């Protein structure tokens, strides 16, 4: 697992623009900012990632999401696509623990 990079922020901004999920992401970031304590913040971070997956209606966007999270997790995008959902949630938790997701999503939102 690596830290989120500037390239990841740009990838996320493209995903947000293409999938039109800015409003849902913005609401989840607001929840995260208002959250007190690690447990609530973790839930908000995971919620944001799930919002991305829920918004996928375009196969190209789906591939972009697998590419983004595969890069961060340092695994092939296809592994993300084929991963059991419970493992995907655990992966999101790990990404959340090792990164400042609030800053990540806010930065990408400013680029949209």
N, C-alpha and C positions, 0 to 999 in steps of 0.2 A: 504494500500500500504506500502510495506517495502522497505528498501534500498537493493540494489543489494549486494549479498554476494560472498565470494570466491567460494562457491559451485556453484553459478550461472555462474561464469567465466568458471569453469570446464565443466559445462553442455553445455555452448555455444561453447566451444572448441570442444566437442564431436559432436555437431550439425554441426559445420563448417567442421570438418574432414569427417563426414559421407556424407554431402551434396555437398562437393567440391565447396564451395562458397568463398574460401579465397581471390581470386583475386577481386571479386566484393565487398567484405567487405573492403578490403584494399583500393580500389579506393574511396569508400564512406567515410572511415576514413580520407583519405587525403583531401577530400572536407571539412569535418568537421574541420580539423586542419587549413585549409586555410580560413575558414568562419570568417567573422567579424560580430559581433552582434548576439543577442539571436535568432532572427527570422531565420536567415540563419542556425545557428547551430541546431535549432529545426528541420528544414527541413532535414538537413543532418542526424540527429539521427533517424528520422522517416524513411528516405530512407534506412538506414541500416537495420532496422527491416523489412521493406517491401522486401528488397533483400532476407532476410532469408525465408520469406513466398513464394516468387517467385521461390526459388530454390527447393522447396519441390517436389520431384518426388517419394520419398519413403515414404509410409505410416508411417513407424517407425520414420522417421525424423519429419514428421508432428506431431506425438504424442509427440516427444521430445520438439518441439517448444511450443506446448500448455502447456506442463508441466513446461517449463522454465518460460514463461510469466504468467502462472497461479500462480506459486509460488511467483513471484515478486509481482503480484497484490493481492495475498492472496485470490484467488478464485480457484475453481475447474478447472482443465484443460479442462473438457468438456464444461464449461461455455465459455471459450475462443473460443472453436471450434464452438459453437452455437451462438455466439455473432454476431449481425449485424455488417457488416464491418465498418460502420461509428463509431460505439461504440469502435471497436478495435483500430481505428486510435486515438480516444480520449484517450483511455487507454495508447497507446504508448506515446502520448503527456504528460500524467501525469507521466509515468515512466521516460521520458526524463527530465521533470522539476525537479524531485526529485533525480536524479542520474547523475553521470558523465559518460555518455554513451561512450564518446571517450575513456576514460580509460578502461571501461568495454570491448569494442570491441578490443582495442589494446592488452589488457592482454590476452584475449582469443586467439587472432591471434598468439601471441608468443608461446602459448601452442600447436598449431596445428603442 
